[in-house]
Amino acid sequence: MKTDISDVDTSGTDAALPSNTVFELLLDEQRRYALYYLSRRVDAVSIEELADRIADREGQPTPERAEQIVVEFHHNHLRKLVESEVLRYDADAGTVERQAAARALDPYLELVFVNDP
């Protein structure tokens, strides 16, 4: 049996990502939720706001947990998301913003978070 490893292309968009990149980006739960949260936003979001939302979702909405998430995001997720061209990071402002390539992840994010508000 052959596995199709062609690029993932979402119809109606110009976004395409290699399949391996899609799976890698969606592997981590915090990264998945960050991508989902950003898919619901129009403008750039501060890393702190994103961390607060993740902490709240995890049921640990404390300043300490949010700070841990900020550190984890910087060390574990940010570089991968920027290099994959799904996010733009403004270090001066401390914000992240979705890029066009992130639209290729939307169908998967919709499936994962179908019951989220």
C-alpha positions in Angstrom: 0.0 0.0 0.0 1.4 3.4 -1.0 0.9 6.5 1.2 0.3 9.8 -0.5 2.8 12.2 0.8 1.8 15.1 -1.4 1.3 18.6 -0.1 -1.9 19.3 1.8 -3.8 21.9 -0.1 -7.0 23.4 1.1 -9.5 24.2 -1.6 -10.3 27.8 -2.0 -6.9 28.9 -0.5 -3.4 29.4 -1.8 -2.0 27.7 1.4 -0.2 24.4 1.1 2.0 22.6 3.6 3.9 19.3 3.3 1.9 16.6 5.0 4.7 15.9 7.4 4.7 19.5 8.5 0.9 19.4 9.1 1.3 16.4 11.3 4.3 17.8 13.2 2.5 21.1 13.8 -0.6 19.4 15.1 1.2 16.8 17.2 1.3 19.0 20.4 -1.9 19.8 22.2 -0.8 23.4 23.3 0.4 24.1 19.7 -2.9 22.8 18.3 -5.0 25.0 20.6 -2.7 28.0 19.9 -3.3 27.5 16.2 -7.0 27.1 16.7 -7.3 30.2 18.9 -5.3 32.3 16.4 -7.6 31.0 13.6 -10.5 32.8 15.4 -8.6 36.1 15.7 -8.2 38.7 13.0 -5.2 40.6 14.4 -2.0 39.8 16.1 -2.2 38.4 19.7 0.3 38.8 22.5 2.1 35.7 23.6 0.8 36.5 27.1 -2.8 36.5 25.9 -2.3 33.2 24.1 -0.7 31.7 27.2 -3.6 32.9 29.3 -6.1 31.2 27.0 -4.1 28.0 27.0 -3.8 28.0 30.8 -7.6 28.6 31.1 -8.3 25.8 28.7 -6.0 23.5 30.7 -8.0 24.4 33.9 -5.0 26.1 35.5 -5.7 29.9 34.9 -3.0 31.1 37.3 -0.3 33.7 36.5 2.3 31.1 37.3 1.0 28.6 34.8 0.6 31.2 32.2 4.2 32.2 32.6 5.3 28.6 32.3 3.3 28.4 29.0 5.0 31.6 27.7 8.4 30.0 28.4 7.3 26.7 26.8 5.9 28.4 23.8 9.1 30.3 23.2 11.3 27.3 23.7 9.2 24.5 22.1 6.7 26.0 19.6 7.5 29.5 18.3 10.5 28.6 16.1 8.7 25.7 14.5 5.6 27.7 13.8 7.6 30.6 12.4 9.9 28.4 10.3 6.8 26.6 8.9 5.5 30.1 7.9 2.2 29.6 9.6 2.9 32.4 12.2 4.6 35.7 12.1 6.4 36.7 15.3 7.0 40.3 16.2 9.7 40.2 18.9 9.5 43.9 19.7 5.7 43.8 20.3 5.7 40.2 21.7 2.9 39.2 19.4 2.1 36.4 17.0 -0.1 36.5 13.9 -1.4 33.9 11.6 0.0 33.7 8.1 -1.7 32.5 4.9 -0.1 29.0 5.2 -2.0 28.4 8.4 -5.2 28.0 6.5 -4.0 24.6 5.4 -4.5 23.5 9.1 -8.0 24.8 9.5 -9.9 21.7 8.4 -8.0 19.6 11.0 -8.4 22.2 13.7 -12.1 22.3 13.1 -12.3 18.6 13.6 -10.4 18.7 16.8 -12.2 21.6 18.3 -15.7 21.0 16.9 -17.4 21.5 20.3 -15.4 24.5 21.4 -17.1 27.9 21.5 
